Amino acid sequence: MLQTVSEWLWWERLWLPANVSWTDLEDSEGRVYAKASQLHAALPCALGLLLVRYLFERYLATALANVWGIRDSVRLPAEPKPLLENYFRCQARAPSQVDVRSLCKKTSWSERRIQVWFKRRRNQERPGLRKRFCEASWRCVFYTFAFVYGLLALYDKPWLYNLREVWAGFPRQSMLPSQYFYYLLEMGFYLSLLLSLTFDVKRKDFKEQVIHHIATLTLLSFSWISNYIRIGTLVMAAHDSADILLEGAKVLNYAQWHRTANAMFVVFTVLFMLTRLVIFPFWLIHCSWVYPMEVFAPFFGYYFFNVMLLVLQILHLYWAVLISRMAYKCIFSKLERDERSDEEEDDSDSPRERDHKLSHKNGTGARDRANGH
């Protein structure tokens, strides 16, 4: 049974063009080819990156936060109430109006008190400003390092300037050491993001982020095994270029450098639209969709790889809408937060409620004085 599954999984027609077999991609005559077994190195790389991230955030990012005076806001804790805590954990973090009324009867609390309790309880689950700052700092440093390394690995390669060279001699293209380490670095990073999902800052596009990470790892793994390495390195470099500015803008925003952060975010928006909505679909997807037809007949891997690229492109369109909204606020109004972030809720009384309480208090005092108290 397992042998049958293995034979089907590694069937050459799934991974390679017609008239090409795995024996053709065995190391010989100084040529070195990518092997599926080498992907195992991504896991220790991811664990190593998690350790580096912990040390970076614990010592470097935290020290920088202290220098810039970044502090977590003071949060009022939700008072202990087992009934509400059980509802929060087992049913919903934000109760409906009907459930609020039901909880009022069970606890003998007012609706306002119930609502404030849930706001404070939700705020306890949200990451503080310093955690968000440290996370953005780490990603900014990684994307900068990865992009610079990618440029060094690509700048002297002919396929960076002529995309037809991506498929010259495919699939018998020898793997370069720079390509191996570039792939290992990127796969380790995205795998580390999946492993750290439970304690990373959760945003409104959490599900889309998970889909993106899984699609990226699938693309990288498949391109490695099928020797789509040249196009893979180009895709990675195109993505990293804009991410540097996004995380950098977040860092500056958390540090209260709003004007500089907004300016950087506008530049990021332009670069994002250029790389994700122009270069990626019209250069890179075109390169992987059209040019291979000049070299080999389509096979399963050809369709699979391009479909995964289209999945990424759909996510790019979704994020482009969010980014456009934020860029509009940067230019025409004021932007002080990431719209994808789950921001803290204000659990204090609204101005109208404070006025009502104040007038009620003043009125009571006047009546007391009139009654001689």
C-alpha positions as CSV (number, residue, x, y, z in Angstrom):
1,M,0.0,0.0,0.0
2,L,2.7,2.5,1.0
3,Q,4.8,1.5,-1.9
4,T,1.9,2.1,-4.3
5,V,1.3,5.6,-2.7
6,S,5.0,6.4,-3.0
7,E,5.2,5.3,-6.6
8,W,2.2,7.4,-7.4
9,L,3.5,10.4,-5.4
10,W,6.8,10.4,-7.2
11,W,5.4,9.5,-10.6
12,E,7.6,11.4,-13.1
13,R,4.7,12.7,-15.1
14,L,3.5,14.7,-12.0
15,W,6.8,16.5,-11.5
16,L,8.7,16.5,-14.7
17,P,8.0,17.1,-18.5
18,A,7.6,14.2,-20.9
19,N,10.8,12.3,-21.9
20,V,12.5,13.4,-18.6
21,S,13.0,11.0,-15.7
22,W,14.5,11.2,-12.2
23,T,17.7,9.6,-13.4
24,D,18.2,12.5,-15.7
25,L,18.5,14.7,-12.6
26,E,21.1,12.7,-10.8
27,D,24.3,14.5,-9.9
28,S,26.9,13.9,-12.6
29,E,29.7,15.6,-14.5
30,G,29.9,18.4,-11.9
31,R,26.2,19.2,-12.1
32,V,24.3,19.2,-8.8
33,Y,20.5,19.0,-8.8
34,A,17.9,19.8,-6.1
35,K,16.6,16.8,-4.2
36,A,13.4,16.3,-2.2
37,S,15.4,15.0,0.8
38,Q,17.1,18.4,1.1
39,L,13.8,20.0,2.1
40,H,14.1,18.3,5.5
41,A,16.6,21.0,6.4
42,A,13.8,23.6,6.4
43,L,12.6,22.4,9.8
44,P,15.9,22.9,11.8
45,C,16.3,26.2,9.9
46,A,12.8,27.3,11.1
47,L,13.6,26.3,14.7
48,G,16.9,28.2,14.4
49,L,15.1,31.3,13.1
50,L,12.7,31.1,16.0
51,L,15.6,31.1,18.4
52,V,17.3,34.0,16.6
53,R,13.9,35.8,16.7
54,Y,13.5,35.2,20.4
55,L,17.0,36.6,21.1
56,F,16.5,39.5,18.8
57,E,13.2,40.5,20.3
58,R,14.3,39.8,23.9
59,Y,17.5,41.9,23.7
60,L,17.8,44.2,20.6
61,A,14.1,45.1,19.9
62,T,13.3,45.5,23.6
63,A,16.3,47.8,24.1
64,L,15.2,49.8,21.1
65,A,11.7,50.1,22.4
66,N,13.1,51.4,25.7
67,V,15.2,54.0,23.9
68,W,12.2,55.2,21.9
69,G,10.0,55.2,25.0
70,I,7.5,52.6,23.7
71,R,5.3,51.5,26.5
72,D,2.2,49.3,26.8
73,S,-1.0,51.1,27.7
74,V,-2.4,50.5,31.2
75,R,-5.2,47.9,31.0
76,L,-7.9,47.5,33.6
77,P,-8.3,43.8,34.3
78,A,-11.7,42.1,34.1
79,E,-12.9,41.3,37.6
80,P,-13.1,37.6,38.4
81,K,-16.4,36.1,37.4
82,P,-16.4,32.4,36.7
83,L,-19.8,32.5,34.8
84,L,-18.6,35.1,32.4
85,E,-15.2,33.6,32.1
86,N,-16.7,30.3,31.1
87,Y,-18.9,32.0,28.5
88,F,-15.9,33.9,27.1
89,R,-13.8,30.7,26.7
90,C,-16.5,28.3,25.6
91,Q,-19.1,30.3,23.6
92,A,-18.1,33.7,22.4
93,R,-15.7,36.5,23.0
94,A,-18.4,39.1,22.1
95,P,-21.9,38.2,23.2
96,S,-25.0,39.1,21.3
97,Q,-27.5,41.6,22.8
98,V,-29.8,38.6,23.7
99,D,-26.9,36.8,25.5
100,V,-26.0,40.0,27.3
101,R,-29.5,40.3,28.7
102,S,-29.4,36.6,29.7
103,L,-26.1,37.1,31.5
104,C,-27.5,40.1,33.3
105,K,-30.2,37.9,34.8
106,K,-27.7,35.3,35.8
107,T,-25.2,37.7,37.4
108,S,-27.5,40.5,38.5
109,W,-25.3,42.9,36.7
110,S,-26.3,45.8,34.4
111,E,-25.9,45.5,30.6
112,R,-23.2,48.2,30.7
113,R,-21.2,46.3,33.3
114,I,-21.4,43.1,31.3
115,Q,-20.3,44.9,28.2
116,V,-17.4,46.5,30.0
117,W,-16.3,43.2,31.4
118,F,-16.1,41.6,28.0
119,K,-14.2,44.6,26.5
120,R,-11.6,44.3,29.3
121,R,-11.4,40.6,28.9
122,R,-10.8,40.9,25.2
123,N,-8.2,43.5,25.8
124,Q,-6.3,41.1,28.1
125,E,-6.0,38.7,25.1
126,R,-4.6,41.3,22.8
127,P,-0.8,41.8,22.4
128,G,0.7,45.0,23.8
129,L,2.3,47.7,21.9
130,R,5.8,46.5,22.7
131,K,5.1,43.0,21.5
132,R,3.8,44.4,18.2
133,F,6.9,46.6,17.9
134,C,9.3,43.7,18.5
135,E,7.5,41.5,16.0
136,A,7.5,44.2,13.3
137,S,11.2,44.9,14.0
138,W,12.1,41.3,13.6
139,R,10.3,41.0,10.3
140,C,11.7,44.2,9.0
141,V,15.3,43.0,9.7
142,F,14.6,39.5,8.2
143,Y,13.1,40.9,5.0
144,T,16.0,43.3,4.6
145,F,18.5,40.5,5.0
146,A,16.6,38.1,2.7
147,F,16.2,40.8,0.0
148,V,19.8,41.8,0.1
149,Y,20.9,38.2,-0.1
150,G,18.5,37.6,-2.9
151,L,20.0,40.5,-4.9
152,L,23.5,39.2,-4.3
153,A,22.4,35.7,-5.5
154,L,20.6,37.1,-8.6
155,Y,22.4,40.3,-9.8
156,D,24.8,38.5,-12.1
157,K,22.4,35.9,-13.4
158,P,21.1,36.3,-17.0
159,W,17.6,35.2,-16.1
160,L,17.2,38.3,-14.0
161,Y,17.4,40.5,-17.1
162,N,16.0,38.1,-19.7
163,L,13.2,35.9,-18.4
164,R,13.5,33.4,-21.3
165,E,16.7,32.4,-19.7
166,V,14.7,31.0,-16.8
167,W,13.8,28.0,-19.0
168,A,17.1,27.6,-20.9
169,G,18.1,23.9,-20.6
170,F,15.2,23.1,-18.3
171,P,15.0,20.9,-16.3
172,R,18.7,20.0,-16.5
173,Q,19.7,23.2,-14.7
174,S,22.4,22.7,-12.1
175,M,21.6,24.1,-8.6
176,L,23.9,26.9,-7.3
177,P,24.9,27.1,-3.7
178,S,23.4,30.6,-3.5
179,Q,20.1,29.2,-4.6
180,Y,20.2,26.5,-2.1
181,F,20.7,28.8,0.9
182,Y,18.2,31.4,-0.5
183,Y,15.5,28.7,-0.6
184,L,16.5,27.3,2.8
185,L,16.3,30.7,4.4
186,E,12.9,31.6,2.9
187,M,11.3,28.2,3.6
188,G,12.7,28.2,7.1
189,F,11.2,31.7,7.7
190,Y,7.7,30.9,6.4
191,L,7.7,27.6,8.3
192,S,8.7,29.5,11.4
193,L,5.7,31.8,10.9
194,L,3.4,28.8,10.8
195,L,4.9,27.4,13.9
196,S,4.6,30.7,15.7
197,L,0.9,31.5,14.7
198,T,-0.3,30.8,18.2
199,F,1.7,33.5,19.9
200,D,2.1,36.0,17.1
201,V,0.0,39.1,16.8
202,K,-3.3,38.1,15.2
203,R,-4.8,40.4,12.6
204,K,-8.1,40.6,10.8
205,D,-6.6,38.8,7.8
206,F,-5.4,35.9,9.9
207,K,-7.0,33.3,7.6
208,E,-5.5,34.9,4.5
209,Q,-2.1,34.9,6.2
210,V,-2.3,31.2,6.9
211,I,-3.4,30.5,3.3
212,H,-0.5,32.7,2.1
213,H,2.1,30.9,4.2
214,I,0.8,27.4,3.2
215,A,0.7,28.4,-0.5
216,T,4.2,29.9,-0.3
217,L,5.6,26.7,1.3
218,T,3.8,24.5,-1.2
219,L,5.2,26.6,-4.1
220,L,8.7,26.6,-2.8
221,S,8.6,22.9,-2.1
222,F,7.2,22.0,-5.5
223,S,9.5,24.4,-7.4
224,W,12.5,22.9,-5.5
225,I,11.6,19.3,-6.4
226,S,10.7,20.1,-10.1
227,N,13.8,22.3,-10.5
228,Y,11.7,25.5,-11.0
229,I,14.4,27.1,-8.9
230,R,15.2,30.1,-11.2
231,I,11.6,31.3,-11.3
232,G,11.3,30.6,-7.6
233,T,14.1,32.9,-6.7
234,L,12.6,35.7,-8.7
235,V,9.2,35.3,-7.0
236,M,10.8,35.5,-3.6
237,A,12.9,38.6,-4.4
238,A,9.8,40.4,-5.8
239,H,7.9,39.7,-2.6
240,D,10.6,40.7,-0.1
241,S,11.2,44.1,-1.6
242,A,7.9,45.6,-0.5
243,D,7.6,43.8,2.8
244,I,10.7,45.7,4.1
245,L,8.9,49.0,3.8
246,L,5.6,47.7,5.4
247,E,7.3,46.4,8.5
248,G,9.5,49.5,8.7
249,A,6.4,51.7,8.6
250,K,4.9,49.8,11.4
251,V,8.0,50.1,13.5
252,L,8.1,53.9,13.0
253,N,4.4,54.2,13.7
254,Y,4.7,52.3,17.0
255,A,7.5,54.7,17.9
256,Q,5.1,57.7,17.3
257,W,7.0,58.9,14.2
258,H,3.7,59.2,12.4
259,R,4.7,61.5,9.5
260,T,7.8,59.4,8.6
261,A,5.8,56.2,9.0
262,N,3.0,57.6,6.7
263,A,5.5,58.6,4.1
264,M,7.2,55.2,4.2
265,F,3.8,53.6,3.9
266,V,2.9,55.6,0.8
267,V,6.2,54.5,-0.8
268,F,5.4,50.9,0.2
269,T,2.0,51.2,-1.4
270,V,3.6,52.2,-4.7
271,L,6.1,49.4,-4.5
272,F,3.5,46.9,-3.5
273,M,1.3,47.8,-6.5
274,L,4.3,47.7,-8.8
275,T,5.7,44.3,-7.6
276,R,2.4,42.4,-6.8
277,L,0.0,43.8,-9.4
278,V,2.3,44.5,-12.3
279,I,5.6,42.6,-12.1
280,F,4.2,39.5,-10.5
281,P,1.3,38.9,-12.9
282,F,2.6,40.4,-16.1
283,W,6.2,39.4,-15.8
284,L,6.6,36.4,-13.5
285,I,3.3,34.6,-14.1
286,H,3.6,35.3,-17.8
287,C,7.1,33.8,-17.6
288,S,5.9,30.6,-15.9
289,W,2.8,30.3,-18.1
290,V,3.9,31.2,-21.6
291,Y,7.7,30.7,-22.0
292,P,7.8,27.0,-20.8
293,M,5.5,26.1,-23.7
294,E,8.4,26.9,-26.0
295,V,10.6,24.3,-24.3
296,F,8.3,21.4,-23.2
297,A,4.7,20.3,-23.4
298,P,2.5,21.1,-20.4
299,F,2.4,18.5,-17.6
300,F,0.7,18.3,-14.2
301,G,3.4,20.3,-12.4
302,Y,3.2,23.1,-15.0
303,Y,-0.5,23.6,-14.2
304,F,-0.1,23.1,-10.5
305,F,2.7,25.7,-10.2
306,N,0.7,28.3,-12.1
307,V,-2.5,27.7,-10.2
308,M,-0.6,28.3,-6.9
309,L,0.8,31.5,-8.4
310,L,-2.8,32.6,-9.2
311,V,-3.8,31.8,-5.5
312,L,-1.1,34.2,-4.4
313,Q,-2.3,36.8,-6.9
314,I,-5.8,36.6,-5.5
315,L,-4.4,37.3,-2.1
316,H,-2.4,40.2,-3.5
317,L,-5.6,41.7,-4.9
318,Y,-7.3,41.3,-1.5
319,W,-4.4,43.0,0.3
320,A,-4.2,45.7,-2.4
321,V,-7.8,46.8,-1.4
322,L,-6.8,47.1,2.3
323,I,-3.5,48.9,1.5
324,S,-5.3,51.3,-0.8
325,R,-7.7,52.3,2.0
326,M,-4.8,52.9,4.4
327,A,-2.8,54.8,1.8
328,Y,-5.9,57.0,1.2
329,K,-6.0,57.8,4.9
330,C,-2.2,58.5,4.9
331,I,-2.6,61.1,2.1
332,F,-6.0,62.7,2.8
333,S,-6.5,62.2,6.6
334,K,-4.6,60.5,9.3
335,L,-3.5,57.0,9.7
336,E,-2.2,55.8,13.1
337,R,-2.8,52.1,13.0
338,D,-2.8,49.0,10.7
339,E,-6.4,48.3,9.6
340,R,-5.6,44.6,9.8
341,S,-4.7,44.8,13.5
342,D,-7.1,43.9,16.3
343,E,-6.9,47.1,18.3
344,E,-7.7,47.6,22.0
345,E,-11.2,48.6,22.8
346,D,-12.0,51.6,25.0
347,D,-13.7,50.2,28.1
348,S,-14.3,53.6,29.6
349,D,-17.6,55.5,29.6
350,S,-18.6,57.3,26.5
351,P,-18.8,61.2,26.7
352,R,-22.6,60.9,26.7
353,E,-22.6,58.4,29.5
354,R,-20.2,60.5,31.5
355,D,-22.4,63.6,31.0
356,H,-25.4,61.6,32.1
357,K,-23.6,60.4,35.2
358,L,-22.4,63.9,36.1
359,S,-25.8,65.5,35.7
360,H,-27.3,62.7,37.7
361,K,-24.7,63.2,40.4
362,N,-25.2,67.0,40.4
363,G,-29.0,66.6,40.5
364,T,-28.8,64.3,43.4
365,G,-26.6,66.6,45.3
366,A,-28.9,69.6,44.7
367,R,-31.9,67.5,45.9
368,D,-29.9,66.5,49.0
369,R,-29.0,70.1,49.8
370,A,-32.6,71.1,49.3
371,N,-33.7,68.5,51.7
372,G,-31.2,69.8,54.3
373,H,-28.7,66.9,54.0
